[in-house]
Amino acid sequence: MSEQSRTLAVLGPTNTGKTHFAIERMLGYRTGLIGLPLRLLAREVYDRIVAVRGPSVVALVTGEERIVPARPQYWVCTVEAMPEGMGTDFVAIDEIQLCADPERGHVFTDRLLRMRGQHETQFLGSHTMRGVIASLVPEVEFLNRDRMSQLSYAGPKKIAKMPPRSAIVGFSVENVYAMAELLRRQKGGAAVVMGALSPRTRNAQVELYQNGDVDYLVATDAIGMGLNLDINHVAFSSLSKFDGRRMRALYPNELGQIAGRAGRGMTNGTFGVTGEAPDLDPDLAQAITEHRFAPIRKLEWRNARLSFGSTDALVASLEARPEHDLLARTRESDDLGALKTLAEQPEVAARATAAPAVRLLWDVCRIPDFRGISHVEHAGLLERIFCDLHEGGRVPDDWLARQIGRIDRTDGDIDTLSKRLAYIRTWTYVAQRKGWVGDENHWRGETRAVEDRLSDALHERLTQRFVDRRTSVLLRRLKQKEAMVAEVSDQGDVTVEGEFVGRLEGFRFMQDKTAAAQEARTLQQASLQALAPHFHLKADRFYNAPDPEIDFTEQGGLLWGKEAVGKLTPGPDPLKPQVVAFVDDEAGADVAQKVQRRLQHFIDRRIATLFEPLMTLQRDETLTGEARGFGFRMVEAMGIIPRATVAAEVKALDQGARGALRKHGIRFGQFTVFMPALLKPAPTRLRLVLWSLAQGLDQFPEAPPPGLVTMPVQPDAPEGYHDMAGYRAAGTRAIRIDMLERLADMLRAEDGRGGFEAKADMLSITGMTLEQFAELMQGLGYKAERGEREKVKPVDQALAEAPADAAAAAEDPAPESPLDAVAEIPDQGEAPIAADPEAEPEAVPEIPDTPEEEVAPGETPETATPEIEVYYTFTWAPRANRPAEGGRAKSRKPQAQGKPKGKPGSRARKPQEGAAKGPADRPENTRPEKKERIDPDNPFAAALMGLKTRR
């Protein structure tokens, strides 16, 4: 060592620039060596120096990484990997207070006592080392450095209220993962930094934090060892840790070392607690903020002058006691424990008999247990490596290739990949040892490539699990206050900055439902900000869209294509509903007004088109008096009024008024006054919606399917539904009102008092079976009597079933046979009526007996059961016997249906002498002659009555 050599202790709290000062001093010399506590920090410092001086003059040496150019000038190493005897001009040891660490302290103490630079040596660390350094290092100079920013205690904080740019510190893998998962759910994610991560994974995670992809960092106490990050707040999730032997509380200086990472440069920082960590004692918090800690009294020490004569001598030298009072022999470390275990193995003992073999055994025992397996398993691996090296001089290539091949897989979860990374670190360490493998460059490159692949896969899994990239990207862009770009697909999917955020349904943004509460607020804010121009463009397209693209639903909704854009609400008039547009408030008032106006125009035009007869009736100024009043009634009722409810008004209308109303398409039916044009499906659907709005219904009844003449009565339907649907309820079924009027026309020709049967035309227009028709007639006020009779076959069917000779006779009757004059047989199978009822027809060929093969077993042709048919006889029932019609007003009984004019129960008029007293007294097949009666609702009959009056 030259006479000008200087030993300097640069002491101070964190964020004083000690490491930066040492690097600057080292680069001022031709050669230099710096030892750092973590390989992560070593890699960071290496990259900084390479950026200044280039890779050709900078070497990096750690336990698992070795980058050594041909002529290096500056060596960046972990403290354990610092090469001895280099003779560099400058030497620096960072975080020198780790001399007191139970696990690694003896290594730092050895560097403090024995490693020096030719011109300058620096020890960087805490003020707590001042006393021991002064005692153990002669002629040392002290340089105190003050913290560049203030550190203050912020107390407990929940994760949900954690400020951005915070680091949460945990002391176990499980605790780190739990905190990171919680931050992902509430804050969009966090980067993860642990000492066990490979430099590549650690750097990728730190980059997530440093570039603003995430605002939070979850780390172990590794961040306390000189990692330079932009941290504003440090929160402890626990105040105790497992030190390899037991759980213990963190020392104040340890808390201060970690808390001091808050604040960088001139930026002040804060620290506190979170999760289950208790609040700090005020005195402890003050000590941390003022950087006042108890001085270190003892340093961990292990003898560096080792004896390799035998394994026993080596163990004895390692267990030697220190000669200075400030030094304490370190507890048994892992390498010493492995040495003792292997020395007891017969094969190892047989090989380790000379100094070179003992030295080799000690080098093998110093392989760290990266895998964290049991002591016995680790010792077994070391034994295999030692035997191979002792016997062949190197680890066999085929065995090494198999070990690496089993690890070279990137599938699996975070824990699986972390274990593989720990395993590959063992073989990376082996490959870095000079002379242990055959082709050192090949195996170093191979293990490095596998570690890189595993590191990238682990970074990807960590990011997938603990970072919601969507939220983090949006948060970063929001903080940058730059215009964000949103894209909307044809299906309405919305992406902002390439991240899916939800769907645009009409003019409302429906954000992704999978987002958590905090994430949802971010999505909403970012999405609506980015969607602002899309809302305006879409509103313009909608305003110019043709009416066929817009429609209403049966529940009063308004659709543009398949997108809900509004709904109908009651207005001042049933035919003038109002519109409520579905538009997000953030879209702006202009967009909302434009959408609302377009929807109002649509519904107004749709009503004017489908209800054109009503609109024309409403605007007709020529209608006066009773006709004008009745027209208003029709408009209010939207074209359908049960006649029973307006019987007095109809009776008050003269023929002129009726004629004027008929010109507008109004039909005065026996049961209903209606406008047939408004019974079509489209007006009916709209009428039900408008009526439901006017009634204030919560659930709108649906319109009947188009084309149905009858339908089942809806028992739960609101009162008035069947009328508005264009039907009249009768029994369990409802019949369309226009078909009901056609049926009423047919019934006028029947004898309602004497009874009649249903005709085929009646069943045809209603589309009902005979039983359904009977129920309908009862609902209309008729009495239906069921009967059975032998079915009479039509003549053509009888002839078809007759024997061949009978059929031939029927095909060629005598010329004078009255069968030539048989009238056309009706469809319903009634017996034919002869053209001349007085002529005696010849005997009709007798219908032959049923063929034997068609007779039921046990019967004879003479005893075969005849076919029976069911029929109904309908008679007009008195009002008192009519069934109720669902609570609605009963229609007026038509006089043309044979109803007696006297009141029920009153005495009938005395018949004139010689007149028939009843149906039984009348001649067969005769009916009483009816007086000519003119229907006032028939326009042609009304005109005829007017002519008779003028005569």
DOZA-700307 format. One line per field, with one value per residue (C-alpha): z, x, y. Coordinates in pm, whole numbers, always signed. Example, Ala and Ser with C-alpha at 12.3 -4.5 7.8 and 13.67 -1.06 7.14 Angstrom:
REM DOZA-700307
zz c(+780; +714)
xx c(+1230; +1367)
yy c(-450; -106)
This chain:
REM DOZA-700307
zz c(+0; -99; +149; -7; +61; +227; +427; +438; +622; +448; +697; +693; +654; +330; +42; +110; -219; -56; -333; -603; -432; -421; -791; -889; -681; -829; -1186; -1100; -1065; -1331; -1159; -894; -709; -535; -326; -292; -65; -335; -684; -786; -672; -826; -1160; -1127; -1054; -1335; -1585; -1467; -1511; -1848; -1967; -1882; -1970; -2196; -2141; -2243; -1919; -1665; -1507; -1312; -1073; -852; -732; -1040; -1298; -1434; -1707; -1738; -2048; -2165; -1983; -1713; -1515; -1285; -1097; -967; -734; -453; -128; -116; -474; -442; -571; -335; -424; -716; -613; -756; -693; -531; -310; -167; +52; +58; +348; +588; +881; +760; +955; +1235; +1028; +1177; +835; +622; +873; +889; +517; +555; +866; +674; +400; +662; +824; +526; +192; +89; -225; -337; -313; -152; +47; +135; +375; +311; +572; +875; +1161; +1390; +1263; +1360; +1693; +1581; +1262; +1462; +1691; +1425; +1135; +1218; +1060; +921; +818; +867; +619; +737; +478; +552; +404; +106; +192; +499; +626; +834; +990; +833; +1064; +962; +619; +458; +122; -34; +82; +0; -195; -539; -567; -249; -151; +80; +258; +363; +516; +362; +15; +129; +277; -36; -260; -38; -44; -421; -479; -264; -455; -786; -682; -534; -718; -1050; -955; -814; -909; -697; -590; -382; -325; -456; -800; -1080; -1191; -1518; -1343; -1084; -1348; -1549; -1239; -1138; -1490; -1446; -1144; -1270; -1601; -1429; -1547; -1179; -890; -620; -530; -297; -179; +89; +292; -19; -114; +198; +52; -181; -457; -598; -679; -703; -378; -192; +85; +253; +444; +664; +645; +932; +1204; +1249; +1030; +1032; +1047; +952; +1304; +1469; +1432; +1581; +1587; +1346; +1500; +1484; +1255; +1019; +1011; +950; +667; +486; +568; +441; +84; +83; -84; -345; -416; -289; -270; +86; +188; +444; +608; +801; +857; +686; +698; +1031; +1141; +1465; +1487; +1565; +1909; +1892; +2027; +1766; +1487; +1600; +1615; +1258; +1131; +1313; +1218; +1583; +1643; +1900; +1789; +1686; +1962; +1809; +1460; +1326; +1257; +1117; +1080; +732; +788; +713; +748; +473; +614; +691; +730; +1106; +1081; +847; +1081; +1374; +1191; +1094; +1458; +1597; +1832; +1758; +1940; +1957; +2199; +1930; +1725; +1797; +1637; +1400; +1445; +1241; +881; +609; +448; +774; +847; +502; +560; +886; +725; +423; +634; +800; +468; +408; +39; +102; +396; +182; -90; +130; +272; +118; +119; -247; -186; +138; -35; -315; -58; +111; -224; -295; +52; -17; -294; -152; -93; -345; -360; +9; +38; +346; +479; +398; +36; -17; +131; -105; -407; -281; -228; -587; -720; -501; -603; -971; -943; -739; -969; -1314; -1259; -1371; -1351; -1625; -1920; -1967; -1599; -1599; -1920; -1763; -1454; -1663; -1909; -1631; -1527; -1875; -1882; -1876; -1793; -1448; -1196; -1001; -731; -986; -1189; -874; -773; -1116; -1099; -762; -907; -1212; -985; -840; -1181; -1277; -970; -1063; -1420; -1295; -1098; -1298; -1400; -1273; -1614; -1945; -2176; -1942; -2204; -2327; -1986; -1864; -2173; -2136; -1773; -1841; -2129; -1912; -1632; -1877; -2013; -1664; -1558; -1847; -1775; -1406; -1488; -1715; -1445; -1182; -1410; -1500; -1136; -969; -1238; -1402; -1706; -1830; -1519; -1489; -1849; -1809; -1481; -1637; -1929; -1697; -1492; -1808; -1895; -2259; -2496; -2496; -2806; -2789; -3053; -3088; -3286; -3493; -3199; -2961; -2784; -2654; -2623; -2482; -2558; -2678; -2352; -2344; -2107; -2183; -2441; -2594; -2605; -2783; -2607; -2275; -2178; -2003; -1844; -1794; -1509; -1399; -1276; -901; -726; -755; -1105; -1206; -1119; -1327; -1621; -1603; -1589; -1866; -2093; -2088; -2145; -2448; -2579; -2592; -2969; -3040; -2868; -3095; -3414; -3322; -3235; -3582; -3748; -3538; -3612; -3986; -3963; -4153; -3957; -4055; -3849; -3535; -3365; -3037; -2820; -2668; -2331; -2457; -2525; -2825; -3030; -3291; -3456; -3154; -2922; -2660; -2702; -2508; -2379; -2404; -2114; -2075; -2233; -2211; -2451; -2512; -2874; -2774; -2561; -2454; -2504; -2254; -2422; -2278; -2289; -2039; -1865; -1969; -2334; -2294; -2325; -2701; -2761; -2526; -2693; -3041; -2951; -2773; -3069; -3315; -3104; -3058; -3434; -3490; -3253; -3368; -3730; -3645; -3466; -3755; -4006; -3827; -3686; -4000; -3995; -3640; -3723; -4024; -3808; -3549; -3806; -3987; -3928; -4120; -3839; -3612; -3321; -3217; -3494; -3379; -3020; -3118; -3330; -3024; -2836; -3109; -3102; -2724; -2747; -3026; -3272; -3069; -2841; -2706; -2829; -2492; -2343; -2604; -2671; -2593; -2811; -3104; -3071; -3074; -3407; -3706; -4046; -4165; -3869; -3912; -4277; -4208; -3955; -4191; -4443; -4194; -4185; -3867; -3856; -3622; -3535; -3323; -3046; -3120; -3289; -3451; -3741; -3929; -4062; -3705; -3640; -3842; -3644; -3657; -3529; -3270; -3136; -3110; -2960; -2679; -2598; -2591; -2389; -2138; -2098; -2040; -1784; -1597; -1616; -1490; -1724; -2068; -2210; -2543; -2867; -2996; -3273; -3618; -3799; -3499; -3521; -3164; -2876; -2516; -2274; -2064; -1709; -1558; -1825; -1709; -1768; -2120; -2267; -2497; -2636; -2712; -2868; -3103; -2942; -2740; -2453; -2461; -2225; -2216; -2559; -2720; -3082; -3306; -3325; -3705; -3722; -3441; -3653; -3946; -3714; -3589; -3951; -3988; -3660; -3770; -4023; -3758; -3530; -3198; -3013; -3173; -3176; -3450; -3516; -3613; -3983; -4143; -4234; -3869; -3768; -4064; -3991; -3623; -3683; -3390; -3316; -3241; -2866; -2871; -3077; -2826; -2545; -2751; -2813; -2445; -2382; -2632; -2451; -2609; -2445; -2592; -2553; -2634; -2808; -2983; -3286; -3546; -3811; -4153; -4431; -4748; -5054; -5239; -4939; -4916; -5285; -5251; -4978; -5164; -5346; -5707; -5847; -5629; -5727; -6092; -6046; -5881; -6166; -6431; -6285; -6482; -6681; -6491; -6152; -5923; -5822; -6135; -5962; -5632; -5523; -5446; -5120; -4859; -4714; -4366; -4467; -4446; -4623; -4983; -5061; -5370; -5633; -5631; -5276; -5385; -5621; -5488; -5554; -5647; -5380; -5311; -5325; -4979; -4825; -4789; -4456; -4327; -4482; -4251; -4225; -4087; -3823; -3472; -3325; -3169; -3382; -3682; -3968; -3842; -3488; -3578; -3371; -3586; -3587; -3340; -3386; -3134; -3213; -3029; -3041; -2972; -2836; -2720; -2341; -2131; -1997; -1644; -1759; -1954; -1824; -1709; -1958; -1741; -1556; -1868; -1963; -2145; -2499; -2599; -2709; -3082; -3168; -3485; -3293; -3192; -2840; -2696; -2664; -2325; -2012; -1849; -1633; -1782; -1928; -2301; -2532; -2605; -2950; -3207; -3275; -3526; -3497; -3417; -3042; -3053; -3233; -3154; -3308; -3627; -3943; -3982; -4141; -4123; -3935; -3849; -4113; -3997; -4060; -4276; -4045; -4151; -3978; -3900; -3906; -4263; -4498; -4786; -4564; -4423; -4775; -4857; -4547; -4652; -4994; -4832; -4601; -4895; -5065)
xx c(+0; +140; +211; -60; -331; -635; -904; -1234; -1554; -1845; -2131; -2483; -2849; -3011; -3051; -2723; -2558; -2288; -2286; -2288; -1995; -1797; -1859; -1746; -1428; -1357; -1388; -1130; -871; -726; -859; -1118; -1317; -1652; -1838; -2216; -2458; -2694; -2639; -2941; -2759; -2436; -2610; -2753; -2411; -2252; -2503; -2436; -2060; -2094; -2309; -2020; -1706; -1830; -1844; -1484; -1339; -1606; -1637; -1935; -1878; -2148; -2215; -2427; -2305; -1961; -1894; -1519; -1379; -1021; -870; -1109; -1030; -1331; -1477; -1833; -1900; -2111; -1915; -1886; -1752; -1487; -1160; -862; -517; -634; -424; -667; -621; -962; -1172; -1518; -1747; -2112; -2355; -2071; -2314; -2392; -2082; -2332; -2561; -2581; -2585; -2339; -2170; -1841; -1782; -1826; -1609; -1334; -1346; -1339; -1029; -830; -929; -765; -708; -365; -466; -811; -1046; -1402; -1648; -2003; -2273; -2460; -2345; -2392; -2055; -1850; -1723; -1620; -1457; -1259; -1141; -1059; -929; -629; -592; -948; -1107; -1475; -1692; -2045; -2315; -2656; -2979; -3086; -3457; -3678; -3828; -4148; -4384; -4733; -4888; -5112; -5280; -5515; -5421; -5721; -5580; -5218; -5072; -4919; -4547; -4555; -4359; -4516; -4257; -4313; -4076; -4201; -4298; -4654; -4687; -4547; -4787; -5086; -5010; -4955; -5287; -5469; -5309; -5408; -5773; -5781; -5514; -5462; -5152; -4801; -4449; -4277; -3911; -3744; -3381; -3447; -3546; -3298; -3156; -3347; -3683; -3609; -3516; -3830; -4045; -3871; -3924; -4300; -4282; -4031; -4208; -4544; -4723; -4800; -4784; -4704; -4415; -4424; -4082; -3886; -3620; -3399; -3501; -3322; -2987; -2918; -3175; -3248; -3617; -3861; -4045; -4243; -4387; -4275; -4532; -4444; -4696; -4516; -4269; -4112; -3932; -3783; -3404; -3333; -3369; -3661; -3917; -3792; -3889; -3710; -3438; -3481; -3180; -3332; -3658; -3467; -3265; -3583; -3791; -3511; -3584; -3878; -3782; -3512; -3288; -3455; -3800; -3923; -4052; -4283; -4311; -4582; -4753; -5035; -5216; -5179; -4870; -4927; -4870; -4511; -4419; -4378; -4022; -3928; -4088; -3897; -3571; -3618; -3699; -3391; -3169; -3077; -2990; -2789; -2430; -2317; -2105; -1999; -1914; -1966; -1632; -1492; -1126; -993; -658; -774; -576; -625; -407; -715; -1087; -1049; -789; -1010; -1307; -1091; -961; -1313; -1421; -1134; -1220; -1147; -871; -1047; -1326; -1533; -1545; -1779; -1745; -2032; -2275; -2229; -2303; -2442; -2106; -1946; -2242; -2208; -1835; -1896; -2161; -1950; -1640; -1831; -1910; -1669; -1613; -1550; -1319; -1123; -1074; -1010; -674; -445; -452; -567; -857; -953; -940; -1159; -1403; -1427; -1492; -1773; -1922; -1944; -2203; -2510; -2829; -3025; -3292; -3379; -3405; -3317; -2964; -2930; -3041; -2811; -2521; -2596; -2572; -2244; -2103; -2178; -2014; -1705; -1654; -1686; -1444; -1195; -1210; -1240; -1139; -1477; -1851; -1952; -2117; -2394; -2499; -2487; -2692; -2960; -2981; -3018; -3261; -3506; -3512; -3540; -3920; -4124; -4464; -4616; -4716; -4510; -4399; -4296; -4093; -3934; -3818; -3670; -3488; -3344; -3231; -3066; -2879; -2697; -2571; -2498; -2277; -2104; -2046; -1893; -1623; -1304; -1210; -1525; -1684; -1535; -1641; -1683; -1814; -2072; -2209; -2207; -2402; -2635; -2719; -2753; -2996; -3209; -3211; -3312; -3601; -3720; -3677; -3889; -4157; -4158; -4189; -4483; -4656; -4596; -4739; -5041; -5118; -5036; -5084; -5411; -5240; -5561; -5609; -5242; -5225; -5534; -5413; -5083; -5251; -5489; -5198; -5025; -5340; -5307; -5593; -5668; -5776; -6086; -6190; -6541; -6594; -6900; -7025; -6986; -6670; -6473; -6095; -5891; -5521; -5566; -5727; -6086; -6290; -6653; -6928; -7104; -7475; -7650; -7534; -7455; -7120; -7144; -6807; -6655; -6839; -6529; -6360; -6323; -6446; -6129; -6063; -6421; -6380; -6065; -6232; -6531; -6317; -6080; -6343; -6585; -6300; -6184; -6538; -6635; -6573; -6745; -7063; -7084; -7015; -7269; -7531; -7488; -7533; -7840; -8001; -7973; -8079; -8400; -8711; -8697; -8377; -8566; -8844; -9031; -9073; -9394; -9270; -9231; -8858; -8698; -8436; -8186; -8112; -8052; -7937; -8166; -8160; -8465; -8813; -9165; -9332; -9689; -9762; -10050; -10251; -10244; -10151; -9872; -9624; -9297; -8949; -8666; -8328; -8072; -7757; -7471; -7432; -7068; -7172; -7289; -7614; -7577; -7571; -7864; -8079; -8000; -8094; -8411; -8529; -8469; -8664; -8955; -8971; -8975; -9260; -9468; -9435; -9504; -9827; -9930; -9866; -10026; -10318; -10377; -10757; -10772; -10556; -10777; -11089; -10940; -10858; -11195; -11354; -11671; -11790; -12034; -12261; -12305; -12078; -11790; -11834; -11845; -11533; -11349; -11461; -11315; -10983; -10961; -11038; -10779; -11034; -11214; -11518; -11746; -12093; -12253; -12048; -12170; -12516; -12683; -12442; -12490; -12867; -12847; -12662; -12887; -12822; -12628; -12393; -12345; -12274; -12012; -11843; -11856; -11658; -11371; -11386; -11589; -11805; -12102; -12106; -12353; -12093; -11823; -11783; -11441; -11220; -11124; -10803; -10673; -10711; -10402; -10103; -9889; -10157; -10267; -9912; -9871; -10219; -10143; -9817; -9984; -10279; -10042; -9854; -10176; -10290; -9958; -9892; -9562; -9571; -9722; -9934; -9813; -10006; -10169; -9983; -10093; -10366; -10541; -10921; -10959; -10722; -10741; -10868; -10587; -10726; -10450; -10469; -10564; -10920; -10967; -10679; -10892; -11075; -10747; -10612; -10915; -11088; -11400; -11380; -11648; -11603; -11250; -11167; -11172; -11275; -11152; -11413; -11435; -11496; -11747; -11946; -11942; -12067; -12339; -12453; -12491; -12677; -12937; -13067; -13115; -13410; -13261; -13588; -13669; -13307; -13059; -12742; -12401; -12334; -12005; -11947; -11977; -11713; -11498; -11473; -11399; -11157; -11305; -11417; -11785; -11716; -11515; -11787; -12049; -11848; -11808; -12183; -12252; -12015; -12215; -12544; -12677; -12778; -12611; -12781; -12571; -12719; -12622; -12769; -12694; -12480; -12642; -12399; -12410; -12544; -12214; -12044; -12326; -12297; -11923; -11976; -12256; -12200; -12100; -12449; -12611; -12351; -12409; -12778; -12714; -12487; -12751; -13095; -13415; -13458; -13766; -13600; -13638; -13274; -13184; -13311; -13121; -12980; -12610; -12513; -12396; -12045; -12178; -12339; -12707; -12959; -13024; -13339; -13541; -13624; -13990; -14097; -14438; -14298; -14269; -13916; -13836; -13694; -13335; -13108; -13072; -12731; -12572; -12469; -12119; -11881; -11792; -11433; -11536; -11773; -11640; -11569; -11880; -12117; -12321; -12386; -12738; -12622; -12322; -12320; -12415; -12182; -12291; -12234; -12255; -12451; -12550; -12872; -12835; -13114; -13105; -13077; -13256; -13032; -13049; -12909; -12616; -12272; -12057; -11807; -11506; -11664; -11723; -12043; -12279; -12367; -12719; -12930; -12992; -13360; -13293; -13196; -13548; -13545; -13897; -13982; -14143; -13940; -13833; -14114; -14383; -14705; -14694; -14941; -15254; -15225; -15492; -15756; -15646; -15283; -15024; -14965; -14609; -14364; -14560; -14877; -14709; -14718; -14406; -14106; -14273; -14171; -14382; -14354; -14127; -14203; -13953; -13699; -13433; -13094; -13012; -12641; -12661; -12601; -12794; -13090; -13079; -13099; -13391; -13579; -13524; -13686; -13988; -14031; -14039; -14309)
yy c(+0; +338; +612; +826; +565; +716; +538; +722; +633; +809; +786; +916; +814; +708; +953; +1126; +1026; +808; +546; +809; +983; +656; +584; +931; +892; +547; +672; +934; +657; +430; +115; +51; -214; -165; -423; -399; -587; -718; -851; -638; -325; -452; -484; -134; +17; -186; -50; +307; +274; +99; +389; +625; +424; +146; -234; -300; -167; -274; -619; -759; -1047; -1193; -1541; -1623; -1372; -1305; -1049; -992; -818; -872; -574; -453; -143; -126; -419; -417; -710; -837; -825; -1205; -1219; -944; -1088; -1057; -934; -718; -419; -163; +205; +242; +12; +81; -130; -23; -71; -141; -158; -512; -614; -676; -900; -1253; -1422; -1227; -997; -1190; -1127; -751; -750; -930; -664; -389; -535; -661; -505; -178; +25; +140; +506; +525; +305; +401; +244; +360; +317; +434; +658; +357; +221; +526; +391; +43; +172; +421; +143; -118; +93; +312; +654; +645; +973; +1035; +1221; +1289; +1337; +1482; +1365; +1575; +1561; +1548; +1223; +1232; +980; +963; +703; +412; +411; +165; +22; +200; +536; +467; +760; +705; +627; +420; +111; -148; -359; -718; -971; -1295; -1408; -1475; -1127; -964; -1153; -1074; -700; -706; -884; -629; -341; -497; -506; -158; +39; -133; -329; -322; -418; -684; -663; -933; -1024; -1375; -1244; -1264; -929; -956; -1010; -744; -488; -562; -520; -200; -67; -116; +109; +363; +431; +479; +166; +107; +352; +100; -126; -424; -536; -712; -534; -566; -211; -87; -183; +106; +50; +393; +426; +715; +640; +906; +689; +366; +159; -139; -423; -598; -501; -844; -1096; -1444; -1412; -1773; -1906; -1730; -1454; -1131; -765; -536; -323; +52; +90; -169; +23; +345; +193; +87; +394; +615; +498; +740; +1063; +1094; +1385; +1700; +1538; +1483; +1143; +986; +647; +466; +134; -53; -384; -565; -373; -178; +193; +289; +412; +793; +775; +517; +718; +1028; +837; +725; +1073; +1213; +915; +850; +485; +299; +248; -99; -255; -588; -705; -1056; -1223; -1546; -1635; -1565; -1743; -2096; -2418; -2675; -2952; -3163; -3126; -3117; -2843; -2647; -2674; -2570; -2264; -2162; -2188; -1987; -1707; -1340; -1156; -818; -730; -562; -883; -1172; -1513; -1559; -1840; -2152; -2064; -2288; -2352; -2461; -2689; -2847; -2899; -3083; -3302; -3396; -3461; -3743; -3915; -4209; -4136; -3766; -3839; -4084; -3820; -3512; -3620; -3358; -2979; -2938; -3176; -3002; -2663; -2803; -2943; -2602; -2432; -2680; -2629; -2255; -2314; -2134; -2327; -2126; -2394; -2371; -2748; -2951; -2958; -3328; -3288; -2992; -3186; -3476; -3247; -3102; -3450; -3547; -3228; -3272; -3635; -3551; -3260; -3463; -3763; -3606; -3249; -3115; -3174; -3426; -3254; -3513; -3497; -3117; -3110; -3331; -3110; -2798; -2962; -3048; -2683; -2532; -2501; -2179; -2327; -2316; -2052; -1797; -2042; -2305; -2057; -1914; -2262; -2325; -1993; -2093; -2425; -2270; -2028; -2329; -2435; -2076; -2054; -2381; -2264; -1938; -2123; -2143; -2497; -2668; -2731; -2838; -2555; -2262; -2019; -2269; -2358; -2000; -1899; -2198; -2133; -1760; -1828; -2056; -1799; -1528; -1735; -1819; -1457; -1332; -1593; -1501; -1132; -1213; -1419; -1153; -890; -1103; -1173; -843; -580; -482; -337; -182; +26; +112; +233; +447; +593; +689; +862; +1043; +1172; +1288; +1485; +1395; +1328; +956; +768; +549; +301; +159; -162; -244; -451; -156; -277; +20; +16; +304; +304; -54; -173; -305; -89; -173; -132; +164; +85; +365; +679; +515; +367; +30; -29; -370; -546; -736; -418; -372; -58; +148; +20; +96; +463; +482; +310; +542; +854; +752; +601; +894; +1136; +937; +880; +1249; +1288; +955; +1074; +1378; +1183; +918; +1181; +1335; +996; +926; +1262; +1193; +828; +735; +640; +268; +236; +344; +151; +122; -184; -314; -187; +169; +155; +324; +143; +247; -82; -305; -25; +124; +504; +618; +546; +688; +865; +993; +1328; +1577; +1360; +981; +1050; +1288; +1092; +1248; +1107; +1052; +997; +755; +968; +976; +1310; +1318; +1314; +1674; +1867; +1910; +1536; +1477; +1745; +1617; +1260; +1373; +1584; +1302; +1054; +1297; +1354; +979; +896; +1193; +1082; +719; +813; +1041; +760; +465; +667; +874; +811; +944; +1244; +1324; +1289; +1521; +1787; +1773; +2117; +2020; +1797; +1975; +1904; +1543; +1419; +1638; +1529; +1164; +1215; +1344; +1035; +816; +1001; +971; +598; +559; +421; +152; +200; -76; +22; -40; +246; +498; +364; +697; +896; +656; +675; +1054; +1059; +1127; +977; +1279; +1266; +895; +937; +1204; +977; +680; +884; +872; +492; +455; +145; +129; -240; -426; -475; -216; +119; +109; +203; -117; +41; +65; -308; -389; -524; -208; +37; -219; -256; +122; +171; -75; +106; +449; +317; +149; +477; +668; +410; +433; +59; -77; -376; -324; -608; -738; -716; -1039; -1220; -1096; -1291; -1446; -1433; -1557; -1590; -1709; -1446; -1299; -1323; -1106; -839; -488; -376; -249; -450; -668; -366; -187; -505; -511; -809; -877; -1124; -1394; -1684; -1813; -1674; -1336; -1274; -999; -727; -712; -1088; -1058; -812; -1053; -1324; -1088; -1037; -1413; -1444; -1189; -1440; -1709; -1777; -1680; -1750; -2081; -2205; -2273; -2466; -2332; -2312; -2402; -2036; -1939; -2188; -2090; -1718; -1780; -2067; -2255; -2606; -2661; -2679; -2354; -2188; -2296; -2137; -1819; -1800; -1835; -1548; -1341; -1404; -1722; -2043; -2351; -2689; -2990; -3291; -3611; -3783; -4043; -3895; -3889; -3957; -3749; -3929; -3926; -4093; -4349; -4430; -4472; -4729; -4917; -5256; -5246; -5328; -5063; -4810; -4894; -4845; -4511; -4404; -4490; -4416; -4412; -4090; -3996; -4042; -3738; -3791; -3598; -3287; -3325; -2992; -2937; -3105; -2851; -2879; -2936; -3267; -3172; -3396; -3291; -3096; -3209; -2951; -3053; -3125; -3261; -3525; -3872; -3981; -4333; -4545; -4449; -4751; -4882; -4817; -5161; -5301; -5246; -5498; -5781; -5683; -5339; -5475; -5480; -5825; -5979; -5769; -5854; -5616; -5568; -5472; -5244; -4919; -4617; -4312; -4043; -3670; -3388; -3073; -2756; -2561; -2190; -1972; -1613; -1611; -1346; -1074; -1210; -1546; -1404; -1487; -1196; -1057; -999; -708; -500; -327; -568; -488; -402; -700; -683; -674; -862; -1174; -1269; -1131; -1084; -717; -757; -736; -1061; -1190; -963; -1093; -1159; -997; -1200; -1348; -1268; -1523; -1780; -1686; -1944; -1950; -2074; -2290; -2601; -2453; -2340; -2549; -2760; -2588; -2244; -1926; -1622; -1357; -1071; -712; -533; -365; -124; -122; +243; +158; +30; +326; +172; +88; +438; +583; +355; +470; +829; +759; +593; +890; +1135; +924)
